[in-house]
Amino acid sequence: MLGNVSGLSNLIFFVILLTFLCSLFAVQIIRGDIPAEIEGNTTPVSFHTIWNAFLGMYQIFSSEGWTSLLYTATEMQKPYGVGWISAMFLIGWFILGNCKFKLAEDELLLIDNGIKLLC
């Protein structure tokens, strides 16, 4: 039982740390390009602060509406010709973030099954 709590807490810490590190990069890449309002609609994730970028990176990680962030970032950076950089970063985070989480989750399940087999 204690092993499961330890593994789960490590997994949660890993996800939070990885999301925070990616949000630092996202703030540097996208900050200032996405306005707070676009055509009268409020932009919920504008990457102006680290906390806002953390929420955006978590939204991409959870796969809920991540394409709207992708399209907004690339559209706002189109005049500068660097929209592809943010697109590659956000798509990479979506793919690699989910893969790393899945590997860590599978590792936790293997440890859990190993404990059950020993008992």
C-alpha positions, 0 to 999 in steps of 0.5 A, spaced: 500 500 500 505 504 501 509 503 495 502 505 491 502 512 494 509 513 493 509 511 486 503 515 485 506 521 488 512 520 484 508 520 478 504 527 480 510 530 481 513 528 475 507 531 471 507 537 475 514 538 474 514 537 466 508 541 465 512 547 469 518 546 465 515 546 458 510 552 461 517 556 462 519 555 454 512 556 452 512 563 456 519 565 452 516 562 445 509 565 445 509 571 450 506 577 448 504 574 441 497 572 443 493 578 445 488 578 451 482 579 447 481 577 439 475 580 436 472 582 442 472 575 445 477 574 451 483 569 450 483 564 456 490 562 455 495 568 452 501 565 455 503 572 459 504 569 465 508 563 467 501 561 471 497 562 465 502 558 461 502 552 466 494 552 465 495 552 457 500 546 457 496 542 462 490 543 457 495 541 451 497 535 456 490 533 457 488 533 450 482 538 451 481 543 446 489 543 445 488 545 437 485 552 439 491 554 443 495 551 437 491 555 432 491 561 436 499 561 437 500 560 430 495 565 427 498 570 431 505 569 430 504 568 422 506 576 421 513 574 424 514 568 420 515 564 426 508 560 427 511 554 425 516 554 431 510 554 436 506 549 432 512 544 433 513 546 440 506 545 442 505 539 437 511 536 440 509 537 447 502 534 446 506 527 443 512 527 448 508 529 454 503 524 453 508 518 451 512 520 457 506 520 462 504 513 459 510 510 460 511 512 467 503 510 468 505 503 465 511 503 470 507 504 476 502 499 474 508 494 473 510 495 480 503 494 482 502 488 479 509 485 481 507 487 488 501 483 488 505 477 485 509 477 491 504 477 496 
